[in-house]
Amino acid sequence: MLMKEAFFPAFINSYFISFGVLLGGSLIGGLAAFFTGQAPLTVVSRLSDSLRIWAIVAAIGGTFDTVYIFERGLFHGETKDILKQFLLILSALGGAQSGALIIYWFTQEHISS
């Protein structure tokens, strides 16, 4: 399976998809918590922690493509593809971390009363 998109746009897309999934999922989940009578900021904070891995998986397009690219890189000597996939995963990790940091600042759950 070949990458259909140039690397740099895929790198940027990976970051912002992960960022958007984490930020959007947490905030919409907080809205649902508000409607159900729960503490919205606490729910937003908890959701941001649990959505990180799913934001990364969504950004890299699923796990099977990634495994296939790693396999092709290891067994067929295409190390350039391994490096590209690693950088895409790193970009997705950065997007998820950036989104979680914004949620952390927004909710200030680290401040105890």
C-alpha positions in Angstrom: 0.0 0.0 0.0 1.6 3.3 -1.1 1.0 6.6 0.5 -1.3 8.6 -1.8 -0.4 12.0 -0.2 2.9 13.8 -0.2 4.7 13.5 3.1 4.7 17.1 4.4 0.9 17.6 4.0 0.3 14.2 5.6 2.6 15.2 8.5 0.6 18.5 9.0 -2.7 16.6 8.6 -1.7 14.0 11.2 -1.0 16.7 13.7 -4.2 18.6 13.3 -6.4 15.5 13.0 -5.1 14.2 16.3 -5.5 17.7 17.8 -9.0 18.1 16.6 -10.2 14.7 17.7 -8.9 15.2 21.2 -10.1 18.8 21.6 -13.5 18.3 19.9 -14.2 15.0 21.5 -13.4 16.3 25.0 -15.4 19.5 24.6 -18.5 17.8 23.1 -18.3 15.2 25.8 -18.3 18.1 28.3 -21.4 19.5 26.7 -23.1 16.1 27.1 -22.0 16.1 30.8 -23.6 19.5 31.3 -26.9 18.2 29.8 -26.8 15.2 32.1 -26.1 17.1 35.3 -22.4 16.1 35.7 -19.5 18.3 36.3 -18.5 19.4 32.8 -14.9 20.4 33.4 -14.1 17.2 35.3 -15.6 15.2 32.5 -13.7 17.2 29.9 -10.4 16.5 31.7 -11.1 12.8 32.0 -12.1 12.5 28.4 -8.9 14.2 27.2 -6.9 11.5 29.1 -8.9 8.7 27.6 -9.2 10.0 24.1 -5.4 10.4 23.4 -4.8 7.0 22.0 -7.9 7.2 19.8 -6.9 10.6 18.5 -3.5 9.1 17.5 -5.1 6.1 15.8 -7.5 8.3 13.9 -4.7 10.6 12.8 -2.5 7.8 11.4 -5.4 6.2 9.6 -5.8 3.0 11.6 -3.2 0.6 12.9 -3.1 -2.0 10.1 -1.6 0.3 7.5 1.1 1.3 10.0 1.9 -2.3 10.7 2.0 -3.1 7.0 4.4 -0.2 6.3 6.7 -1.3 9.2 6.7 -4.8 7.9 7.5 -3.7 4.4 10.3 -1.5 5.8 11.8 -4.3 7.8 11.5 -7.2 5.5 11.8 -5.5 2.1 14.5 -3.0 3.1 12.4 0.1 2.6 13.7 2.0 5.6 12.5 5.4 4.2 8.9 4.3 4.8 9.7 3.3 8.4 11.1 6.8 9.0 8.1 8.5 7.4 5.7 6.4 9.4 7.6 7.1 12.6 7.4 10.8 11.9 3.7 10.6 11.2 3.1 8.9 14.5 5.3 11.5 16.2 3.2 14.3 14.6 0.0 12.6 15.8 1.5 12.3 19.3 2.3 16.0 19.2 -1.2 16.9 18.2 -2.7 14.8 20.9 -0.3 16.3 23.5 -1.1 19.8 22.4 -4.8 19.2 22.6 -4.5 17.7 26.1 -2.4 20.6 27.2 -5.0 23.1 26.1 -7.7 21.1 27.9 -5.4 21.0 31.0 -5.1 24.8 30.9 -8.8 25.2 30.2 -10.1 23.0 33.0 -7.3 23.7 35.5 -8.0 20.2 37.1 -4.5 20.3 38.6 -5.6 23.0 41.0 -7.0 21.3 44.1 -9.4 23.1 46.5 
